[in-house]
Amino acid sequence: MTPRSSRSARRALAAALAFALLLSVGSSVAAAQSFQGAGSTVVVGPDETYDSVEGVAGTILVRGTVTGDVSGAAGTVHVTESGTVGGNVEVAAGTVRIDGNVAGDVSAAAGTIEIGETARVGGSLETGSSYLAIDGRIDGDVAAGAETIVLGPTANVGGEFRYDAATFTRDPDATVGGGIVQDDSIGGDAGPNFDAFAFPAWVGALYGLLANLLLGVVLLAVFPTFSTRVVDRAIDSPLRSGGVGLLTLIAVPLLLLVLLVTIVGIPLSLVGAVAFGVTAWVAVVYGQYAVGTWALSLADTENRWLALAVGLLGFAVLGAIPILGGLLELGAFLLGLGALALALRDAYRGRSGEEVPGSRQTTLDEAGGDTSAT
């Protein structure tokens, strides 16, 4: 096998790994008829049956049957009149509307939450919202914190209705079997609780290390030249890279927050949050890889794979140190985020024909092969 064909084979393998990695984050599991990941719109059709829906999306629409739980974050979550959820609904969204049947509990944090006339919730309702309207049937208890709560004429609550609201309106025909109690202490506690999904700390640390190693291998194998430029940026100008990283960390969430307060911008904000999360993950790996490269340079050693291992393993150990470990990890993250942002800016300028200060023209051989040290 020639060097060029060997390089092509490595790139093909790395691309396959990258594809598998993306699938694990952002696709549905077709064989199990469930959705796990991120997407612009997730729809369970009228004749479809899913085991579960878990993820982030612009819209989650249940018209058919979900035998398990529906959980995640979205701009809009709607269980239509024909929709059935066999488990619980645990979501954070701009708008949540239930018009169908939910066998378990509904736990939601949203701007607006509506339980329609045709809705039936077999369990309890726990919400934190700006506006809550109940016109359907809830067999269990209700714990709700909101600015405005409205119990319509067809509302039927089997258990106790405990609430904290600035404005509470109850139609005379609304039925509450367990009585109504105003409780000022529940406002901050209402909404979904995801503590049940917690894992032991060492499991998370090991998984994070392995995931970072896999991502690092993919980045170095598929984008060797770009990865070298990011690391060079970080090592040559660490203060500037860290400063740019800090500004990026502040500016991007603020922009997403501005989009989130507009109804039209909610889906874009959620998709942007996912994209920024992936970018932050890449920045963590690049930042620790840059520190590993710098550490090896002190020993006059230049090996990108060894630098990746040294950087990631080193920070995995340092991260266990209280306070100091967290500060070091934050510094590496800001370093990687800023260097990544600067390298992306340089790449954009290069494509648009602008001359990047201190740069040179990339050759065809560099564009097609690995120019970093092995």
Buried (B, 14 or more C-beta within 10 A) or exposed (E): EEEEEEBBEBBEBBEEBBEEBEEEBBBBBEEEBBBBBBBEEBBBEEEEEBBBBBBBBBBBBBBBBBBBBBBBBBBBBBBBEBBBBBBBBBBBBBBBBBBBBBBBBBBBBBBBBBBBBBBBBBBBBBBBBEBBBBBBBBBBBBBBBBEBBBBBEBBBBBBBBBBBBEEBEBEEEBEBEBEBEEEEEBBEEBBBEEEEEEEEEEEEBEEBBEBBBBBBBBBBBBBBBBBBBBBBBBBEBBEBBBBBBBBBBEEBBEBBEEBBEEEEBBBBBBBBBBEBEBBBBBBBBBBBBBBBBBBBEEEEEEBBBBBBBBBBBBBBEBBEEEEEBEEBBBBBBBBBBBBBBBBBEBBEBBEEEEEBEEEEEBEEEBEEBBEBEE
